[in-house]
Each structure stands twice: as C-alpha cells, then as structure tokens.
Amino acid sequence: MPAQKIGDLLLQSSELRALSRRAQYLAELQRAVLEAIPRPLASATRVKSLRSGTVLIAADNAAVAAKLRQLAPRVLEHLQKRDGQVTGIRIEVQVTMQQIRPGKTSRNQGLDTRILSDFQRLADRLKESPLKHAVTRLVQRHKRGEK
C-alpha cells in the first residue's frame, strides 16, 4: 500500500473533513486570541472550543485566568472583528503538568566569583560588627560550596 499524505486521508471521509475544518478554525481562533493578549500570557493560554458562539479559553493558572478576565472585553472585540460567530468568552483554569528541565535550578547555583570578591571587599571595609561576621560567613560558605 503506497504512503498517503495526511491531508489526502483527511479529505477521504466527511467526518474527517469536518474534524479537519474544526481544528483549523480553532487554530485560527487561537492565533486571534494570541494577537489580542500580551505576549507573556501567550504560552499559558489555549483556545479549547467554540460552542454556541462562546469561545472557551483555558489558562494554565489562576493568575493568568484573572488577567484574561480583565482583558476579555478587548479580546472579544478583536475576535468579533475577525469572526461574526463569536458572541462571548469563557475563561477557565486548566492546570497542566509542566516538564521539569534537568540541570541546575537557581537555588542550587552559587554566587559567581566576582560577586564573592565584592562581598569579601565589603567585609574587609566593615567595622567589627554582626554584619561583618555575617558577610564573612556568607563568603566562606560559598567558597566551600555550601549555600
């Protein structure tokens, strides 16, 4: 059996054609939503569906959802300019599992040598005091690799 392109397969059945059109439409809505919101929210926002004229938008957390609710009138106006089918927006929180990237986290990283030498110079200039002792201990701990 010869290999077929996915686009050809999607066109063979009416159900798959309808599904393909729906997916393309949702992708267009997603692009339109992303145009209407600030860039930092984009990676935490997804269009889930369109039912009875209402676009359902999923946010990764409550903070993003709250900001999207504030922006909802602007987003709705932008969507309505592009598509007359959209009559409302509903926003819900849908927490996703984020992939943890291997490697050092900021908690595990020590201070770089330039910063340590700056702290050492500060400790050398300070008069005998609890602050001088604390800064000296900080420098010593980081030089030994303790955090």
N, C-alpha and C positions, 0 to 999 in steps of 0.2 A: 504494500500500500504506500503510495507516494506521500511525502510530507506535505501538509497543507498549512497555509498561513492562518493564524488565529482569526484575522479579520474575515477570511472566507468562511471559516467554521461558524462564526457568529451570525453570518448572513444566511446560513442554510435553514435555520428554524425560526419561526415567527417569535417564539418565546425568547430565544437568544438575541434576536434583533431588538426586541423590546427591552430586554435587560441591558444590552449594549447602549441603546439610546439613553436609558435611565442613568446609567453610570456616567456617560458623557455629560449629561445635563447636570448631575450632581458635581462633577468635576468643574464645570463652568461656574456653578454657584460657589464652590469653594474658592475659585480664583477671584470671583467678585467680592466675596467676604474679605479675603486677604487684602484686596485693594482698599477696602474701607476701614481697616483697623490698623493700629500702629504695628510696626514690624516686630517688636519684641513679643507681641501676643500671637503672632502667626504660627509659631511652632507648637503652641499649646491649644490650638483651635481647629476644629474639624466640622464640616457640614455632614450631618448624619442622614437627614432625609428631608423630603418636602411632602407634606400631607395637607390637603385642603387649603393650600395657599400659605401654610405656615412652615417656615424653614426651621428645622431643629438643628441647633448648633451645640456641639459638645466642647466643653472646656476641661483641661487637664486638672484644674484645681479650683477651689472656691474663690481665690483672689482673681484669677483670670475671668471666672464667670461674673464676678461683681463688676469688673471693668467692662466686660462685654455688655452687661445690662445697662451700664451708663451710656455706652456707645450705640445701643440698639436703635434709637431713632435715626441716627446718621447712617448706620448700616442698612436699615430698612429702606431709607430713601434711596441709597445707592443701588440696592437690589431692584427696587421698583423701577428705577430709570432703565435698567438693563432688561427687566423681565416683568411684564404686567401680571404674571401668575402669582407673584409673591405678595401676600397681604399682611403677613405678620412674622415675628421671630420668637422662638422659644429657646432659652438657653438652659442647659443642664450640665451638671458636673459629672464627668465620667473619668475617674482616675485610671490612669494607665500605668503599667509596670515599666519603669524606665530601666534601660540597660545600664548596669554599673560598669564603668570603664575601668579596666585594670590600670594599675600604676599608682603613683603617689597621690595622696589627697593633700589638700593644703594643710591639714592638721599634722601630717607626717613630715612635712618639709621643714627643715631647719632654716635659720636665718643665714643669708649669704655672708661671705667673709667681709665684704665691705661694710655691711650693717653691723656685724660683730665688732669690727675695728672702731666704728663710730661710737658704739656703746662703751667700748674699752676706753677710748679717749674721754668720753663723758665721765666715766667712773674715776679716771685719773684726775680730772679737774674738780670733782666734787669734794667738799669738806667731809670729814668723818661724820657719817650720819646713817640712819637706817636706809635712806635712798641709795647711798653709795654702796652699802653692803648688798642691797637687792640687785642693783645693776651689775655688780661684780659677780654675784652668784648666777645671774642670768647668762652672762658671757661664759663663765666656766662650764655651766651645764650644757650650753650649746656647743662648746668646743669639744666636750666629751661625747656629744651625740645624744644627750638627754634632752627632752623637751619639757 
